[in-house]
Amino acid sequence: MVGERSCRQCSTVFTPRREHAQFCSRACRVAWNREQLGDVPVGPSVLEWAITAMRDATCKLTRMRTWDRTGAFEAIIDAVWRVTMVDAALVRYYPSVYDDTLERFSAADQALTEETLAGLRLVRNRVRDPDDLTPFVDEGATVWEPPTGRIASRRWRAVPPRSTGSRSTSALAWEQARYRAYQTRVAGAAIGDTFERCSTFLLATASHAMASTPADAPARR
């Protein structure tokens, strides 16, 4: 169970839906940012760059067909980082647009999208180099030929939980939430399908974000 927090604006105790949530409602988030930071919106240039990098990384996976373990794992790690980077930027700078885009999905698809992204954050946090990815990916045959050789057709594996270590109660709660999301939504799914699901949502959110003036975005300093 993820721990409760006090809203930074109104002090109401609430259970956060996302790891870095600091406000109990959109209204409190907007009010706090206006009081503390003003209404200066964040420019779209960095977001545009991040979106381009994400699209390039995920498209690369669909083009790689002959199995090269190191190259394949590096490409998967890059795609994980690019997707989670864009997700974090949108949550931080365009939270209202993020929520609005998500709410256009059915309840089931909302849960699927959010939990898939949470599962990829688990991968990001556990993986630092290609060898770290070994437990997560079904490598299949040593050498593949099209069409069965497509890296995107490989599947994520279920992985065991890590030891709790000396992490705080809050950090452990989020780790467990990410782990459950990975086991439920990512493990067993094709790698290409996972990235396509996340990219579709993030591209739609970014498109809406760049076409809007984010009143709840922090000011650039």
C-alpha positions as CSV (number, residue, x, y, z in Angstrom):
1,M,0.0,0.0,0.0
2,V,1.5,3.3,-1.1
3,G,1.8,5.7,1.9
4,E,-0.4,8.8,2.4
5,R,0.8,12.4,2.0
6,S,-0.3,15.9,2.9
7,C,-1.2,18.1,0.0
8,R,1.3,21.0,-0.4
9,Q,-1.5,23.5,-1.0
10,C,-4.4,22.6,1.4
11,S,-2.7,20.1,3.7
12,T,-5.4,17.4,3.0
13,V,-4.1,13.9,3.5
14,F,-4.4,11.9,0.3
15,T,-3.1,8.7,-1.3
16,P,-0.9,9.6,-4.4
17,R,-1.6,7.9,-7.7
18,R,1.9,8.7,-8.9
19,E,5.2,8.5,-7.2
20,H,6.0,12.3,-7.3
21,A,2.4,13.6,-6.7
22,Q,2.4,16.4,-4.2
23,F,-1.2,17.7,-4.5
24,C,-4.6,16.1,-3.6
25,S,-6.3,17.6,-6.7
26,R,-5.6,19.4,-10.0
27,A,-7.1,22.6,-8.5
28,C,-4.5,22.6,-5.6
29,R,-1.7,21.9,-8.1
30,V,-2.7,24.8,-10.3
31,A,-3.2,27.1,-7.3
32,W,0.2,26.3,-5.8
33,N,2.1,26.8,-9.0
34,R,0.4,30.1,-9.7
35,E,1.2,31.4,-6.2
36,Q,4.8,30.1,-6.1
37,L,5.9,30.2,-9.7
38,G,3.6,32.4,-11.8
39,D,2.0,31.5,-15.1
40,V,5.1,31.3,-17.3
41,P,4.8,28.2,-19.4
42,V,7.6,25.8,-20.2
43,G,8.7,26.0,-23.9
44,P,8.1,23.0,-26.1
45,S,11.7,22.7,-27.5
46,V,13.0,20.2,-24.9
47,L,9.8,18.2,-25.1
48,E,10.0,18.1,-28.9
49,W,13.6,16.8,-28.7
50,A,12.6,14.1,-26.1
51,I,9.7,13.0,-28.3
52,T,11.9,12.7,-31.4
53,A,14.5,10.7,-29.4
54,M,11.7,8.4,-28.1
55,R,10.3,7.8,-31.5
56,D,13.7,7.0,-33.0
57,A,14.5,4.6,-30.1
58,T,11.2,2.7,-30.4
59,C,11.3,2.6,-34.2
60,K,14.8,1.2,-34.1
61,L,13.5,-1.9,-32.3
62,T,11.1,-2.7,-35.2
63,R,14.0,-2.4,-37.7
64,M,16.4,-4.7,-35.9
65,R,15.9,-8.2,-37.2
66,T,19.1,-10.3,-36.7
67,W,19.8,-11.1,-33.1
68,D,22.8,-9.4,-31.7
69,R,22.5,-9.7,-27.9
70,T,24.5,-6.6,-26.9
71,G,23.0,-4.5,-29.7
72,A,19.5,-5.7,-28.9
73,F,19.8,-5.1,-25.2
74,E,21.3,-1.7,-25.7
75,A,18.4,-0.7,-28.0
76,I,15.8,-2.0,-25.5
77,I,17.5,-0.1,-22.6
78,D,17.6,3.1,-24.7
79,A,13.9,2.7,-25.5
80,V,13.0,2.2,-21.9
81,W,14.9,5.3,-20.9
82,R,13.4,7.5,-23.7
83,V,9.8,6.4,-22.9
84,T,10.1,6.9,-19.2
85,M,11.9,10.3,-19.7
86,V,9.0,11.6,-21.8
87,D,6.5,10.3,-19.3
88,A,8.3,12.0,-16.4
89,A,8.5,15.3,-18.4
90,L,4.8,15.3,-19.2
91,V,3.8,14.4,-15.7
92,R,5.9,17.2,-14.3
93,Y,5.3,20.0,-16.7
94,Y,1.9,19.2,-18.2
95,P,0.0,17.3,-15.5
96,S,-3.4,18.6,-16.5
97,V,-2.9,17.7,-20.1
98,Y,-1.6,14.3,-19.1
99,D,-4.7,13.6,-17.0
100,D,-7.0,15.0,-19.7
101,T,-5.5,12.7,-22.3
102,L,-5.6,9.7,-20.0
103,E,-9.2,10.3,-19.2
104,R,-10.1,9.9,-22.9
105,F,-9.3,6.3,-22.5
106,S,-11.7,3.7,-21.0
107,A,-11.1,2.8,-17.3
108,A,-9.5,-0.5,-18.3
109,D,-7.2,1.2,-20.9
110,Q,-6.2,3.9,-18.3
111,A,-5.1,1.2,-15.9
112,L,-3.3,-0.7,-18.6
113,T,-1.4,2.4,-19.8
114,E,-0.4,3.7,-16.3
115,E,0.6,0.3,-15.1
116,T,2.6,-0.5,-18.2
117,L,4.5,2.8,-17.7
118,A,5.1,1.9,-14.1
119,G,6.4,-1.5,-15.1
120,L,8.9,0.1,-17.5
121,R,10.1,2.3,-14.6
122,L,10.9,-0.9,-12.7
123,V,13.1,-1.9,-15.7
124,R,14.7,1.5,-15.8
125,N,15.5,1.5,-12.1
126,R,17.0,-2.0,-12.2
127,V,19.0,-1.9,-15.4
128,R,22.2,-0.1,-15.9
129,D,24.0,-2.1,-18.6
130,P,23.1,-4.8,-21.1
131,D,23.8,-7.7,-18.8
132,D,21.3,-6.4,-16.2
133,L,18.6,-6.9,-18.8
134,T,19.1,-10.6,-19.1
135,P,16.5,-11.6,-16.5
136,F,13.9,-9.4,-18.2
137,V,14.0,-10.5,-21.8
138,D,13.2,-13.8,-23.5
139,E,16.3,-14.1,-25.8
140,G,15.0,-17.0,-27.9
141,A,17.4,-18.5,-30.5
142,T,20.9,-17.3,-30.9
143,V,20.5,-16.2,-34.5
144,W,17.1,-15.1,-36.0
145,E,16.0,-14.5,-39.5
146,P,13.0,-12.4,-40.5
147,P,10.2,-12.4,-39.7
148,T,10.7,-14.4,-36.4
149,G,14.0,-12.6,-35.8
150,R,12.3,-9.3,-34.9
151,I,13.5,-8.0,-31.6
152,A,10.1,-6.4,-31.0
153,S,8.5,-9.8,-31.1
154,R,10.5,-11.0,-28.1
155,R,8.6,-11.1,-24.7
156,W,9.3,-9.7,-21.3
157,R,9.9,-12.3,-18.6
158,A,8.5,-12.4,-15.2
159,V,11.2,-11.5,-12.6
160,P,11.6,-12.2,-8.9
161,P,11.2,-9.4,-6.4
162,R,14.4,-7.8,-5.0
163,S,15.3,-7.9,-1.3
164,T,13.9,-5.0,0.6
165,G,17.3,-3.8,1.8
166,S,17.5,-0.6,3.8
167,R,15.1,1.4,1.8
168,S,12.5,3.6,3.5
169,T,8.9,2.5,3.8
170,S,7.8,5.0,1.2
171,A,10.5,3.9,-1.3
172,L,9.7,0.3,-0.7
173,A,6.0,0.9,-1.3
174,W,6.7,2.4,-4.7
175,E,9.1,-0.3,-5.6
176,Q,6.5,-2.9,-4.8
177,A,3.8,-1.0,-6.8
178,R,6.1,-0.9,-9.8
179,Y,6.9,-4.6,-9.4
180,R,3.2,-5.5,-9.3
181,A,2.6,-3.4,-12.4
182,Y,5.5,-5.1,-14.2
183,Q,4.4,-8.6,-13.4
184,T,0.7,-7.8,-14.3
185,R,1.1,-5.7,-17.4
186,V,4.6,-6.1,-18.8
187,A,5.7,-9.7,-18.1
188,G,4.6,-12.0,-20.9
189,A,3.8,-9.1,-23.4
190,A,5.7,-8.6,-26.6
191,I,8.4,-5.9,-26.3
192,G,7.1,-4.1,-29.4
193,D,3.5,-4.1,-28.1
194,T,4.6,-2.6,-24.8
195,F,6.5,0.3,-26.4
196,E,3.7,0.9,-28.9
197,R,1.1,1.2,-26.2
198,C,3.2,3.7,-24.2
199,S,4.3,5.7,-27.2
200,T,0.8,6.1,-28.6
201,F,-0.4,7.6,-25.3
202,L,2.7,9.8,-24.8
203,L,2.7,11.1,-28.4
204,A,-1.0,12.1,-28.0
205,T,-0.3,13.8,-24.7
206,A,2.7,15.6,-26.1
207,S,0.7,16.8,-29.1
208,H,-2.0,18.3,-26.8
209,A,0.7,19.7,-24.5
210,M,2.5,21.6,-27.2
211,A,-0.7,23.0,-28.6
212,S,-1.7,24.3,-25.2
213,T,-0.5,26.9,-22.7
214,P,0.1,24.9,-19.5
215,A,-1.2,27.1,-16.7
216,D,-0.1,24.5,-14.2
217,A,3.4,24.1,-15.5
218,P,6.3,25.3,-13.4
219,A,8.1,28.4,-14.5
220,R,11.4,28.0,-16.3
221,R,14.3,29.3,-14.1
